[in-house]
Amino acid sequence: MDHSTFKPDYLYQQVITVVKEMVEQELLLPGDKLPSLRAMASRLRVSIPTVQQAYQQLEMTGLVVAREKSGYFLQSGQDTATPRRSKLPAKPVMVNKQQLIEQVYEGIHLPDVAPLGLANPVAAASPQQALAKSMRQAMRQAQARMLDYGAIDGLAMLKAQIVQYYLALGLTVNSDDLIITNGAQEAIAIALQCVTQPGDIVAIESPCYFGIVELVENLGLKAIEIPVCPDDGLWLDDLSAALSRHPIKACLFSTSINNPLGSQMPESRMQQLLTLLRAHDVVLIEDDVYGDLYFGEQRIRPAQCFATPGEVLTCSSFSKTVAPGYRVGWMLAGPYSARAKRFKRALSCSAPMMNQWALADFMASGEFQRHLRQLRKRLCDNKQKMRLAVQKYFPEHVRVSDPKGGCVLWLDLGGAYDGGLFFQLALRAGISVAPGAIFSAYERYRSCVRISYGLPWNAEMEGYVRTLGALVQQAKKQPQPQ
C-alpha cells in the first residue's frame, strides 16, 4: 500500500488499517509493542495526534492495550488479555450502591453455595493448627485477663510484634501511633473520619473493592473514581487531572495489591503518587491488606515508607493473611493518632483480647512468616490453574486479569453480557460470584464479574469453572424492543 496517498478525512482510519495489516502479516505478534506515536507518524507522514487517535480507537476495540509510560501493545490471547481501561469520570457522585451490595451479600453467604464470590485467601492454606497452638499458649499466659476489656489502642504485645514487622520493611513506627482495630474496614472508616467531613470528595480506585464503595456511601461522602491499570496500579495522569478539577480531600487507594484487578503499584510510581498528592495537600489513606500476598520476588513496601508524617494513613489487618474471623486489624495514624483513638473509643472501645493475644504469639513464634510463604505459593499456583480453566471453559471473547497478588480474577464477559444476570444464573447453579456493578460508585462494570481462587484447588473447583463458563451465553443481554 502506498501510504503517501492517504486522504486527510480518513487518516486515522488508515493508521488502523496499517496496524491490522501488520497483525495479519505477523509483523506484530501478540504482546509486541506497536511503533511509537512519533515513529508511526513519521512513517505514514501524518501527525502524532492522528496516530494517537487511531491507537486509542484500537484500544477501545480490544486489539491493543495501553501501558502508562510504556506505549501501546498488541493484545495477547485470552490467557493474558486484560480488562480494558476505564475512563476518568467527569464529576464526583453521591454513592447509592448499598441495596445492591446487600442483595449480593445475601446471595454469596447462602448455605451449600460454592463461595467463589468471597475474597478469602486464607482458605487456600489455613494456619489452623499453628493458630490453635498460639491460642492455647495465649490462654495459659493471659488466664483471667483474656476476659477483660483491652486498651483502646490495642494489646501492647501485639503492637510490639507489628512494630517489628514494619522494621523489617525499613519503616520505623512509633507504637503510640499504631492503633489496633476491628479489622481493616474499621481502620479505614476511622481514617476517613479523621480527614473528611460529610459531603467531601474522596478519590477511590476504579474498579474498587465494594466494601469501600459502601463505606463512602455510609459516611455521606462523594466519590470520584480513578482508573486502575491492570499491571501497575493507578493511572497517575487521570489522578492529576482529577486533583486539578475537584476539591478532593482524601485519596483511598490500595497501594500494594488492588482488589479486584490484582494490579501492583511499583515503588517508583508510589513515590510519584506521593509527590502529586503533596503538591495538592491531599492525604493518602492506603489500604494495604493484600500487601503480603504478592507473587513477585519481594514485597512492595507500603507508601508510608516514603512519606513524611501526616501524609499517609496506613490500614491493614490479619483478615486476608491469617484469620478473617478474628476481626483484628490496625492503622498507622501518625499525627492523627489522638483523633483516631477518640473515634475508635466511640465505635467499638477495643478489639478482642483473646484474638490479639493469640496473634501476638503467632507472630513471635515465627509461624506468621512461614505461613505467609506457604500461602503465597498456594495462591500463585491456584491463580495459574484457574486462569487456564477459564481459558479452557469460557468463550474466547472473555477477558481475564493476570493478578500480581491476592486471590481473585476479574472477568470482562463483553459488552453484550450482563454480569448481574450471570450472578443470578451462577447462584441457581450453586456457585457464588461477585457482579462487577458493586465495584464502582458509578454505573460501571455491568459486564464484569469477580471470582476467587482463594480455595483449595481440586477437580471440584475446576468443575465450578466449567459450569460458570457454560453459563456465559445465557447471560447475554436481551435486545431492547424498538
C-alpha positions in Angstrom: 0.0 0.0 0.0 1.2 3.5 -0.8 0.8 5.2 2.5 1.5 8.6 1.0 -1.8 8.7 -0.8 -4.0 8.9 2.4 -6.9 11.3 2.2 -6.9 13.7 5.2 -10.5 12.8 6.3 -9.6 9.2 6.7 -6.0 9.4 8.1 -6.7 7.8 11.5 -8.8 5.0 9.9 -5.8 4.3 7.6 -3.5 4.1 10.5 -5.8 1.5 12.0 -5.7 -0.4 8.6 -1.9 -0.4 8.7 -1.8 -1.8 12.2 -4.3 -4.6 11.3 -2.2 -5.4 8.1 0.9 -5.7 10.3 -1.0 -8.2 12.5 -2.3 -10.2 9.6 1.3 -10.4 8.1 2.6 -11.4 11.6 4.8 -8.3 11.6 3.2 -7.7 15.0 2.7 -10.7 17.3 0.6 -10.9 20.5 2.3 -8.9 23.2 4.5 -6.9 20.8 4.8 -3.2 21.3 3.3 -1.1 18.5 5.6 1.5 16.8 5.8 4.7 18.9 3.5 7.6 18.1 6.4 9.5 16.7 7.7 6.6 14.6 4.3 5.7 13.1 3.6 9.4 12.4 6.9 9.8 10.6 6.4 6.5 8.7 2.9 7.4 7.4 3.5 11.2 7.1 0.7 12.0 9.5 0.5 14.0 12.8 1.2 12.4 16.2 -2.4 13.2 17.4 -3.7 11.3 14.4 -1.7 8.2 15.3 -2.8 8.6 19.0 -6.4 8.8 17.9 -6.0 5.6 15.9 -4.3 3.7 18.8 -7.0 4.8 21.2 -9.6 3.5 18.8 -7.8 0.2 18.6 -7.7 0.1 22.4 -11.4 0.6 22.6 -11.9 -2.4 20.3 -9.6 -4.5 22.5 -7.0 -5.1 19.8 -4.3 -3.2 21.7 -3.7 -2.2 25.3 -2.1 1.0 26.6 0.5 0.8 29.4 1.4 4.0 31.1 5.0 5.3 30.3 5.5 2.2 28.0 3.3 2.8 25.0 0.7 0.6 23.2 1.0 -3.2 22.9 -0.8 -5.7 20.7 -3.3 -7.6 22.9 -2.3 -11.2 23.7 -4.5 -14.2 23.5 -7.2 -14.9 26.2 -4.7 -16.3 28.7 -3.1 -12.8 29.1 -5.8 -10.4 27.7 -6.6 -8.0 30.5 -9.7 -5.9 31.1 -10.0 -2.6 29.3 -9.0 0.7 30.8 -11.9 2.6 32.3 -12.4 6.3 31.7 -12.0 9.1 34.3 -15.5 10.4 35.2 -16.4 14.0 34.6 -17.6 14.6 38.2 -17.9 13.0 41.6 -21.1 11.4 42.7 -23.0 10.6 45.9 -22.8 6.8 46.2 -26.0 4.7 46.1 -25.0 1.1 46.0 -25.9 -0.2 49.4 -29.1 -2.0 48.4 -27.3 -3.8 45.5 -24.4 -4.8 47.8 -26.9 -6.2 50.4 -28.5 -8.4 47.7 -25.1 -9.7 46.7 -24.1 -10.4 50.3 -27.3 -12.4 50.8 -26.5 -14.5 47.8 -22.9 -15.2 48.4 -23.5 -16.2 52.0 -26.2 -18.8 51.2 -25.5 -22.2 52.6 -24.4 -25.0 50.2 -23.2 -22.5 47.7 -19.6 -22.7 46.4 -18.1 -19.4 47.7 -16.3 -18.1 44.6 -17.8 -14.7 45.3 -15.8 -14.2 48.6 -12.2 -13.0 48.7 -11.0 -15.2 51.5 -7.4 -16.2 50.6 -6.7 -17.9 53.9 -9.0 -20.7 52.9 -6.4 -21.8 50.3 -3.9 -22.7 53.1 -5.3 -22.3 56.6 -2.9 -21.9 59.5 -5.5 -23.5 61.8 -3.1 -25.9 63.7 -0.4 -23.3 64.4 -3.0 -20.7 65.3 -4.7 -23.1 67.7 -1.4 -23.7 69.4 -0.9 -20.0 69.8 -4.4 -19.6 71.2 -3.7 -22.3 73.8 -0.4 -20.6 74.7 -2.2 -17.3 75.0 -4.9 -18.8 77.3 -2.2 -20.2 79.6 -0.4 -16.8 79.8 -3.4 -14.5 80.0 -5.8 -16.6 82.1 -8.5 -14.3 83.5 -7.1 -11.2 81.7 -8.3 -12.8 78.5 -11.8 -11.8 79.5 -11.1 -8.2 80.3 -11.6 -5.1 78.1 -8.3 -4.3 76.4 -6.7 -0.9 75.9 -8.4 1.3 73.3 -5.3 1.3 71.0 -4.7 -2.4 71.4 -2.6 -5.1 73.2 0.9 -3.9 73.8 2.4 -7.4 72.9 0.7 -7.4 69.5 1.6 -3.8 68.8 5.3 -4.6 69.6 5.2 -7.5 67.0 3.6 -5.2 64.3 6.3 -2.6 65.0 9.0 -5.3 64.4 7.1 -6.4 61.2 7.4 -2.8 59.9 11.1 -2.5 60.9 11.8 -5.5 58.6 10.3 -3.4 55.8 12.5 -0.5 56.6 9.8 1.6 58.4 10.2 2.8 61.9 6.8 3.0 63.7 6.1 4.8 66.9 4.0 2.4 69.0 1.8 5.2 70.2 0.8 5.9 66.6 -0.3 2.3 66.0 -3.9 1.5 66.8 -5.4 -2.0 66.8 -8.9 -2.0 65.2 -11.7 -4.5 64.5 -10.5 -5.4 61.0 -9.2 -3.1 58.3 -12.7 -1.8 57.5 -12.9 -0.1 60.9 -9.4 1.3 60.4 -10.4 2.8 57.0 -13.6 4.2 58.5 -11.7 5.9 61.3 -9.1 7.2 58.8 -11.8 8.7 56.6 -13.4 10.4 59.6 -10.1 11.8 60.7 -9.5 13.7 57.4 -13.0 14.3 55.9 -16.5 15.7 56.6 -19.8 14.5 55.1 -20.1 15.9 51.6 -16.4 16.0 51.0 -15.0 14.4 47.8 -12.8 11.2 48.2 -10.8 9.7 45.3 -11.2 5.9 45.1 -10.0 3.3 42.6 -11.9 2.1 39.6 -12.7 -0.7 39.9 -12.7 -0.6 43.7 -13.4 -3.1 46.5 -17.2 -2.9 47.1 -16.7 -2.5 50.9 -15.0 0.8 50.2 -17.9 1.9 48.0 -20.4 1.1 50.7 -18.3 2.8 53.4 -18.0 6.0 51.4 -21.8 5.9 51.0 -22.5 5.4 54.7 -20.2 8.3 55.7 -22.0 10.7 53.4 -19.0 11.3 51.1 -18.8 11.9 47.4 -16.7 9.6 45.3 -14.5 10.3 42.2 -13.1 7.2 40.6 -9.5 7.0 39.3 -9.0 4.3 36.7 -6.6 1.5 37.6 -4.1 -0.1 35.2 -4.2 -3.9 35.3 -0.4 -4.1 35.7 0.9 -1.0 37.6 -2.0 0.4 39.6 -3.4 3.9 39.3 -3.2 5.9 36.2 -1.4 8.9 37.7 -2.3 11.2 34.7 -6.0 10.7 35.5 -5.4 11.3 39.2 -3.6 14.5 38.3 -6.5 15.7 36.2 -9.0 14.9 38.9 -7.0 16.7 41.6 -6.8 19.8 39.3 -10.6 19.8 38.7 -12.1 18.9 42.0 -11.5 19.8 45.7 -10.5 16.3 46.7 -10.0 15.9 50.5 -8.5 12.4 50.6 -7.4 9.6 48.4 -8.2 6.0 49.4 -6.2 3.6 47.3 -4.8 0.0 47.6 -1.1 0.9 47.0 0.1 -2.7 47.1 -2.3 -5.2 45.5 -5.6 -3.9 44.1 -8.9 -5.7 44.7 -10.4 -6.8 42.2 -7.8 -6.3 39.4 -4.8 -7.6 41.3 -2.5 -4.9 39.9 0.6 -3.9 41.9 1.9 -0.3 42.1 5.8 -0.2 41.8 7.6 1.7 44.4 8.8 4.3 41.9 5.1 5.1 40.9 4.2 5.1 44.6 6.7 7.9 45.2 5.3 9.8 42.2 1.9 9.4 43.7 3.1 10.9 47.0 4.7 13.8 45.2 1.5 14.5 43.3 -0.6 14.4 46.5 1.9 16.5 48.4 1.6 19.3 45.7 -2.2 19.3 46.3 -2.0 18.9 50.1 -4.2 15.7 50.0 -3.9 12.9 52.5 -3.5 9.3 51.3 -5.3 6.5 53.1 -3.6 3.3 51.9 -5.5 0.0 52.1 -2.6 -2.5 52.5 -4.5 -5.7 53.4 -3.1 -7.6 50.4 0.5 -6.3 50.6 1.9 -9.6 51.9 0.1 -11.7 49.3 2.4 -10.8 46.4 3.6 -13.2 43.7 6.8 -11.5 42.8 10.3 -11.8 44.3 9.7 -9.4 47.1 7.1 -7.3 48.9 6.2 -3.8 47.6 6.7 -1.6 50.6 3.8 0.5 51.9 3.6 4.1 50.8 4.1 5.0 54.4 7.8 4.1 53.9 8.2 7.1 51.5 6.1 9.6 53.3 6.6 12.4 55.8 4.4 12.4 59.0 0.8 13.2 58.3 0.9 12.4 54.5 -0.3 8.8 54.7 -2.6 6.8 57.0 -1.9 3.1 56.6 -4.6 0.5 57.2 -4.2 -3.3 57.2 -5.3 -6.4 59.0 -4.8 -10.2 59.5 -8.1 -10.9 57.8 -6.5 -11.7 54.4 -3.4 -13.5 55.7 -4.3 -15.4 58.9 -7.9 -15.4 60.3 -10.8 -13.3 58.9 -13.0 -14.3 61.8 -10.6 -12.8 64.3 -11.5 -9.3 63.1 -8.1 -7.8 64.1 -6.7 -5.0 62.0 -4.6 -1.9 62.6 -3.8 1.6 61.4 -0.7 3.8 61.4 -2.3 7.1 62.3 0.8 9.3 62.8 -0.2 12.9 63.8 -3.9 11.8 63.6 -3.5 9.3 66.5 -5.3 11.2 69.2 -8.3 11.9 66.9 -8.3 8.3 65.7 -8.3 6.9 69.2 -11.4 9.0 70.0 -13.2 7.6 67.0 -12.1 4.1 68.0 -13.4 4.5 71.5 -16.7 5.8 70.3 -17.1 3.0 67.7 -16.0 -0.2 69.5 -14.0 0.6 72.6 -11.4 -2.1 71.9 -10.5 -5.2 69.8 -11.0 -8.7 71.2 -8.3 -9.5 73.8 -8.1 -13.3 73.2 -7.6 -12.9 69.4 -5.0 -10.2 69.9 -3.0 -12.3 72.4 -3.1 -15.4 70.1 -1.9 -13.3 67.1 1.0 -11.8 69.1 2.2 -15.3 69.9 1.7 -16.4 66.3 3.9 -13.6 65.1 6.5 -14.0 67.8 6.9 -17.8 67.2 7.9 -17.2 63.5 4.8 -19.1 62.3 3.4 -16.0 60.7 6.2 -15.6 58.1 6.3 -19.4 57.5 2.6 -19.4 56.9 2.8 -16.4 54.5 5.4 -18.2 52.3 3.2 -21.2 52.0 0.0 -19.1 51.4 1.7 -17.1 48.6 2.9 -20.2 46.8 -0.6 -21.9 47.1 -2.4 -18.8 45.8 0.0 -18.3 42.9 -0.5 -21.9 41.9 -4.2 -21.6 42.2 -4.2 -18.4 40.0 -2.4 -20.2 37.2 -4.8 -23.2 37.4 -7.9 -21.1 37.4 -6.7 -18.9 34.5 -6.1 -22.0 32.5 -9.5 -23.3 33.4 -11.1 -20.0 32.4 -9.2 -20.2 29.1 -10.4 -23.7 28.6 -14.1 -23.4 29.5 -15.1 -19.8 28.9 -15.9 -18.3 25.5 -12.9 -16.8 23.7 -14.1 -13.2 23.9 -14.0 -13.2 27.7 -11.1 -11.1 29.1 -9.4 -12.1 32.3 -7.0 -10.3 34.7 -3.5 -11.6 35.5 -3.2 -10.5 39.1 0.2 -9.8 40.7 -1.1 -11.0 44.0 -4.2 -11.5 46.1 -6.9 -14.2 45.5 -9.3 -13.0 42.8 -9.7 -12.9 39.0 -11.6 -10.1 37.3 -13.5 -11.2 34.2 -15.0 -9.0 31.5 -17.7 -11.0 29.7 -18.1 -8.4 27.0 -20.5 -5.5 26.4 -23.3 -7.8 25.2 -23.4 -9.7 28.5 -24.9 -8.9 31.9 -22.8 -9.6 35.0 -25.8 -9.2 37.3 -27.7 -11.9 35.3 -24.6 -14.1 35.3 -24.5 -13.7 39.1 -28.1 -14.9 39.4 -27.5 -17.8 37.0 -24.5 -18.9 38.9 -26.4 -18.8 42.2 -29.0 -21.1 40.7 -26.2 -23.5 39.8 -24.9 -23.4 43.4 -21.9 -21.1 42.8 -21.5 -17.5 44.1 -19.6 -14.9 42.1 -19.4 -11.1 42.7 -21.1 -9.0 39.9 -19.0 -6.1 38.6 -21.5 -3.4 39.2 -20.8 -3.4 43.0 -17.2 -2.5 42.4 -18.0 1.1 41.3 -19.8 4.1 42.7 -20.9 4.8 39.1 -22.9 2.7 36.7 -19.9 0.7 35.5 -18.6 -2.8 35.1 -22.0 -4.3 34.4 -20.4 -6.8 32.0 -17.8 -7.9 34.6 -17.6 -10.4 37.5 -15.1 -11.3 40.1 -14.3 -14.9 41.0 -12.0 -16.2 43.8 -9.2 -18.7 43.6 -8.7 -18.5 47.4 -9.9 -22.1 47.9 -8.0 -25.4 47.8 -7.8 -26.3 44.1 -9.2 -29.7 43.1 -11.4 -31.3 40.5 -14.5 -29.8 42.2 -13.1 -26.3 41.7 -12.4 -26.9 38.1 -15.9 -28.2 37.8 -17.2 -24.9 39.1 -15.3 -23.0 36.5 -16.6 -25.3 33.8 -20.2 -24.7 35.0 -19.6 -20.9 35.0 -18.2 -21.0 31.5 -21.2 -22.8 30.2 -23.5 -20.1 31.7 -21.9 -17.1 29.9 -24.1 -17.4 26.8 -27.2 -17.4 28.9 -26.2 -14.1 30.4 -26.4 -12.3 27.1 -28.4 -9.1 27.2 -31.8 -9.3 25.5 -32.3 -6.8 22.7 -34.5 -3.9 23.6 -37.8 -3.6 21.7 -37.8 -1.0 19.0 
